[in-house]
Amino acid sequence: MIDTAINIILFVMLVATALAVVRTKSLFAIVMLAGVFSLLSALLLVTLDAVDVAFTEAAVGAGIST
C-alpha cells in the first residue's frame, strides 16, 4: 500500500517536471529541470527494485546530460 502511494507520488512529480520542461523558455531552467527529472526517474526505479538501472539513469541522466 505504501509502495503504491510512493510510486504514484513520484510518477505525478515526473509528469509535473516534464510539463515544466516543455513550458519553460529559459535554457538554464530546462537543463536544471532535466536533472530533476533524471533524479526523480532514478528514485522511481529504486522503488521498483531496479537499482542497477537506477544507478545507470543517475550516472547518464544527471552526469552526462546536464
N, C-alpha and C positions, 0 to 999 in steps of 0.2 A: 504494500500500500504506500509506504513512504517512498520506495524507489520509483514508483509510478509518478508520484507527485513531483519528485525532484526532476525526473525526465521531462515531464510536461513543462515545468518552470524553465528548465534550460532550453527546451525547444522554442518556447514563446520568446525567450530572450534572444535566441538565434534569429528568429523571424524579425523581431524588432530591430536588431542590429543590421540585418540585410536590408530592410526597408530604409533605415537611416543612411546606409551606404548609397543606395540608389537615389535618395532625395538630396543628399549633400552636394554642394558645389565646390567646396574647398578641398583641394588635393591633399593637404596635410591631414584634415579631418577624415578623409576617406581612408588614408593609409592607417591612421590610428584605429578607426573602426574595423578595418580588415584584421588588424592584430587582435582586437577584442573578439571578433568573430572566430578567429582561429583558436583563441583561448577557450571560448565557450564550446567550440566543437570538440576540443580535446577533453574538456570536462565531461561532456556528454558521452564521449567514447569510454572514459574511465568508469562512469556509472554503468555502462553496458558491459563491463568486464573485458574490454578490448584495450588493455594497457599498452601493448606494443604498437597498435595503430594510433593510439592517443599520443604516444611519445613521438612517433613519426610526424603526426599532424602538428604537434607543437614545434618540432625542430624545423620542418619545412615551412609551415604557415607563418609562424612568428619570426623565425630566424632569417629565412631567405626572402619571403615575400615582402615583409615590411622593411 
